[in-house]
Each structure stands twice: as C-alpha cells, then as structure tokens.
Amino acid sequence: MEELLKELAKILQSVHDQTFFEMNTSKKIAYPYATYNFDSEAIRRNQDGFYLDIDIFDWHDTSARVALLEDKFKDALISRRDLTSSLSLVFSFQGSNKVPTNDEQLKRRNVRFYVAVDWRNKKYGIA
C-alpha cells in the first residue's frame, strides 16, 4: 500500500504541484489546489480497484480555473498506464460533478477515476 500511496502522490503532483492527500494543510493556501482520496474494492487475486476522487478548489469569481485544472487531470490520467517493480496501474475516467460550497467565491469540483492495481510482488491484494 505504501508503494501505491507514493506512486499516486508522484503522478498527481506532476499534474499540479498543489495536490494533497486527504487535505491541504498548508499555512498559506494557494488556489487552485486539489485534494485526493480513494476507496478500494477487490477485483480478483492480486488485483484491486480504487475509486480515486480528486476535489479541485478555487477562490475566484468564475469556475474557469477549476475547469482548466480538471482538464489537466483528465489529459494526464485518461487511459494512463504505469508500471513499477511492485505495481501496475491502469487509470480510467469515471466522471465529474460540481460540488456546492454555499459561498459564491469558493468553487469546488469532484473528478473521479477508477484505478486498477495489479500487485506484482504479493500473493494477494489488500482486500
């Protein structure tokens, strides 16, 4: 699991350096930024699936920068395949939606990917 967390952080931060696991704990918030988290399911022996949720936040009059950042994530991750010594990752886009914030300035959007993970050096996955 540690290898998966490291690889996801590397991939997502290469798309946008202000991307954080679970929450942005920066002392000074720079917008736009993204956070990510995931839920897993067992697929079969040595393979698990992860629903990767990326939430994009911006403090701005329009949602334009949120849309641009969503496109950057989609361009980088749609049909992406990565292979490391312990993992094989296959990304696919699932959808996106606007998330209400009850604040006219704060914009938020959720982007969801599915990531199939083959655990190459284990007898079983995490499930």
CORHUUR-V636883 format. One line per field, one symbol per residue. ss: DSSP state (A for helix, B for strand, O for the rest). A space follows every 50 residues. Layout:
BEGIN
ss=???
END
This chain:
BEGIN
ss=OAAAAAAAAAAAAAAOOOBBBOOOOOOOOOOOBBBBBBBBBBBBOOBBBB BBBBBBBBBOOOOAAAAAAAAAAAAAAOOOBBBOOOBBBBBBBBBBBBOO OOOOOBBBBBBBBBBBBBBOOOOOOOO
END
